[in-house]
Amino acid sequence: MLSNTIIIITGYSGSGKSTALAALEDSGFYCADNLPVALLPQFLELSADSAADVLGFAFVMDLREKGFLSKYKSIFAQLTENGYRLNILFLEATESVLVRRYSQTRRQHPLANGTDLISGIQTEKRLLLSLREAADQVIDTSYFNVHELKSAVVNYAKKNKPISPLAIHVLSFGFKYGVPHDADLLVDVRFLVNPYFLPELKSSTGKSEKVKEFVLNDPNSTIFLDKYIGLLKFLIPLYEKEGKTYLTIAVGCTGGRHRSVAIAETIYGQILKTNTQVMISHRDIEQ
């Protein structure tokens, strides 16, 4: 039987269900939008063999499917009897906020019948009352921005099953070969003394003990690393709280062989003390 977390995202149209689904997809869930509720048991049965490859399953289900209201109770009950644990996450927002959101996006409310938006919102609220009462969690998104909503959804998912820690990639590079386009955080260490100009170090790389010692003995290296690693210790938990799943820290020097490599190795070692989901690579070390 499928043991992964199963989250049903539902609620009012315009309340942020698509944003919630995207947050869970970024966190490692298999996600599907507007899956007909009648197909849910079959989908879960077919997915049992591949369940180990994903953190969980998340489905947006709402009034866009005409048969949703008449079928969801019996199907959810059937799945619960069969041992599945469905977590219902209900999103809502105030009427004024929903009106404003629809006015900004110029989308058509599914129950507005082409003209009367407010009546459509009120009808949907009435029709979904019993589902809201059955929900495991209700989130009012009225005053959330996108990042706050994603954070709230990820925190909800964590209560049901631990989410993989933030995956961190520490990357060294040389500016002369171009800045890496996938860098989230980029730092330039060309202010440090350059081992390239010492004949006995020129042919070595920042992975050698002699080059590391030379670079790290620069007083500016000590000050820089203390401040930068302190900044990372501050930022990484905030990125995790926001729901970010991957972070690339790029460290650059002129050629990408000496200073950036030594500094990147040091940063990697410090992060590894508290985060095992970290890797390191040196893009231009062989240039």
Summary of the structure (lengths in Angstrom):
residues: 287
radius of gyration: 25.3
end to end distance: 51.6
largest distance: 79.2
contacts: 915
relative contact order: 0.14
helix: 48%
strand: 18%
